[in-house]
Amino acid sequence: MKRPTHHRANSLSTTTVPMAKNGAADLRIKKSHGVHMVRVSANHNLRAKHCPYARASNAFHHGSPDAEVLHGSADPMDVSAAALTRRQEADVKKLRKNQVVALEVVVSLRPRACAEEGDFFRRALEWTAGELGGWPNVLSAVIHHDEGAPHMHVLIIPVIGGKMVGSAMVGGPGQL
């Protein structure tokens, strides 16, 4: 099995691990810092803003038929509001300056690698919810078919026991 790779950008850090021995699927987890990043991610995932990788015909089409919502709202503002509501329900008082406010799990398949893509993504979503704090933490899940490889974005708010624990949830390569 390939070793996980790590990337760091301004507001995201990413870990990628293969999900299948044959390399047909990958799992990437991005840690987002800054409260605005939930809205930014939801805008991208729901195709409410320009996506440079999407086919040109769908680049500005909100609610594209190539984007299937499996969980959560189809409106990015509702997804952002759900994050705030979840933090309030968990009684999270204050966020640190560098707080991980969301985890974005991206599950990618090679084109035509799986005959039952919908079933694969539903099972991957169930696994993700189970591993990252349960269904209350899942803000949205969207499958994209508008790029070269079908993939699913799952937006998670990392709340456990009334605390934001994004880095602890993801851990390092050994935990993944």
Summary of the structure (lengths in Angstrom):
residues: 176
radius of gyration: 15.5
end to end distance: 12.4
largest distance: 45.7
contacts: 525
relative contact order: 0.21
helix: 28%
strand: 30%
